Amino acid sequence: MDQAKGLRSYFMNDKRQHILSLQKQVRQLIIQKKEQVEINAALIALEEAWIAFERENNEAALSH
């Protein structure tokens, strides 16, 4: 059981890092004044990652 929790924690931390990376990418695109289409695509990827993270986090909380 502890091993499963540790593995879940590892993957959740990895997903958090991915979200932080996407946030940084969006900020850089805005700072660099990139095309709106490029910024929107990065924002969509960020939103999708965030929603998937929240969904998985909520499902894990409900299963406990």
C-alpha positions in Angstrom: 0.0 0.0 0.0 2.8 2.4 0.9 4.5 1.6 -2.4 1.3 2.4 -4.3 1.0 5.8 -2.5 4.6 6.5 -3.2 4.2 5.7 -6.9 1.0 7.8 -7.1 2.8 10.7 -5.4 5.7 10.4 -7.9 3.3 10.6 -10.8 1.3 13.5 -9.3 4.6 15.4 -8.7 5.6 14.7 -12.3 2.3 16.1 -13.5 2.6 19.1 -11.3 6.0 19.8 -12.8 4.5 19.4 -16.3 1.9 22.0 -15.5 4.5 24.4 -14.1 6.5 23.9 -17.3 3.5 24.7 -19.4 2.8 27.8 -17.3 6.3 29.0 -17.8 6.0 28.4 -21.5 2.8 30.5 -21.7 4.5 33.3 -19.8 7.5 33.2 -22.2 5.3 33.3 -25.2 3.5 36.4 -23.8 6.7 38.1 -22.9 8.1 37.4 -26.3 4.9 38.8 -27.8 4.4 35.7 -30.0 1.4 35.3 -32.2 -2.0 35.0 -30.5 -2.6 31.6 -32.1 0.6 30.2 -30.5 -0.3 31.7 -27.1 -3.8 30.2 -27.4 -2.4 26.8 -28.2 -0.1 26.9 -25.2 -3.0 28.0 -23.0 -5.2 25.2 -24.3 -2.4 22.6 -23.5 -2.1 24.1 -20.0 -5.8 24.0 -19.4 -6.1 20.4 -20.6 -3.2 19.3 -18.4 -4.7 21.1 -15.4 -8.1 19.5 -15.9 -6.6 16.0 -16.3 -4.6 16.6 -13.1 -7.6 17.8 -11.1 -9.8 14.9 -12.4 -7.2 12.4 -11.4 -6.6 14.0 -8.1 -10.3 14.1 -7.3 -10.8 10.4 -8.4 -7.9 9.4 -6.1 -9.5 11.4 -3.2 -12.8 9.7 -3.7 -11.3 6.2 -3.8 -9.8 6.7 -0.3 
